[in-house]
Amino acid sequence: MSKITVLSIYDRIACFHTLRPFLMYYNQKLFDYTDSVDYCLNRDKNQVLVMVRWFLKPDWVDLELMRCLRDKYERIVFFHDDAGGGNPRAQVLPYVDLFYQKALFRDRNLYMRSLYGKELFSDYSHREYGVEDPHPVIREPVRDEEQLKKLRLSWNIGIGQFPKHKYRQRMAVALARLVNLRMVRPFHTTVRRQPIADVVESDGRNIEVHARLGLVSQPSLAHHRRLILGEIEGDERFLTGEVGQRQYNRELVRSRMVLSPFGWGELCFRDFEAILSGAVLLKPDMGHLETWPDVFIANETFIGFRWDATDLRAQAEGVLKDELRRRRIAENAYNSYHDQLETLHERFESILQEILSGEG
């Protein structure tokens, strides 16, 4: 079997979420890990390259590098790895064989549009509310419809480590950078499936809606959260403000619902933190996206509301007044999440076969 070189930046998302299936795979001899472009161009003997989170920090696509890598490797696979369904690195597509994303627009033709602020919801804020970024970046859309055939769905941050342990994970990332990525393996733990009655029980849930929201720096992305904060302002059922990670974790298990708006993308840590804590996830409509694990089935595994947030309070009230419904949705989400997580190995095996097959 051909060996795979995995070229990745080493940060917390990569080490504890995106690369988890690679790191926990039984046959580690299959992979050579590196964060060095020089190694890939000048010393690597493998013919298959997987690029993870590349051109993200800094947010700039080096096309000359892609041309050099394309000349060297027989097969290149790119894991895009942003938090949303948008594709701000469409320039990469002509140089790779497959392009995996955490989430994909159901309407693939959206990738042939240049979205303001890189995501569909930031484009919505720009078009509907006139929100402008101080230094807008014009993202290249997909120019050739044939390139859309390379798009694939991988996995999202839901497969990773919960709850977050900031200092422990920082230590692991430092070891990866100083020694080797495999140093991260012992820091990985398994999200254990608990008896469902213990997870969703109502005793002690004295926070009606957990809504600890911060703002991201980019106005076209932050506007969505500003709309939400405006809608819930003064409503005592919503616990707002910002707190540290430990208090945040303690509050989740005392919450009946957790409000999780879009941030840098549609997918957020708190989506899965809410579900694992036994709360009902309250989130903007996700019907435009495909993702996995998929815990975004409206009125079954989460409660959705319109992107303008005008029905947010009404949707929350419908659940808060009906404890049986709250428990049913919380149970559905928890079970669905764990059922899907148990198939991660099979999903990764299938993706590996596609990477190595030479097809696609």
WOGI-V901871 format. One record per run of one state. SS is the DSSP state (hx for helix, st for strand, lp for the rest). FROM is the first residue (numbers start at 1). LEN is the number of residues. If there is no record, write none. Layout:
SS&FROM&LEN + SS&FROM&LEN
This chain:
lp&1&3 + st&4&5 + lp&9&3 + hx&12&7 + lp&19&1 + hx&20&4 + lp&24&4 + hx&28&3 + st&31&4 + lp&35&2 + hx&37&6 + lp&43&5 + st&48&5 + lp&53&10 + hx&63&10 + lp&73&2 + st&75&5 + lp&80&10 + hx&90&6 + lp&96&2 + st&98&4 + lp&102&1 + st&103&3 + lp&106&2 + hx&108&5 + lp&113&3 + hx&116&3 + lp&119&1 + hx&120&10 + lp&130&15 + hx&145&6 + st&151&3 + lp&154&3 + hx&157&3 + lp&160&6 + hx&166&13 + lp&179&2 + hx&181&7 + lp&188&8 + hx&196&5 + lp&201&6 + st&207&4 + lp&211&8 + hx&219&14 + lp&233&5 + st&238&2 + lp&240&5 + hx&245&8 + lp&253&2 + st&255&5 + lp&260&9 + hx&269&8 + lp&277&3 + st&280&5 + lp&285&4 + st&289&3 + lp&292&6 + st&298&1 + lp&299&3 + st&302&4 + lp&306&6 + hx&312&9 + lp&321&2 + hx&323&19 + lp&342&2 + hx&344&14 + lp&358&3
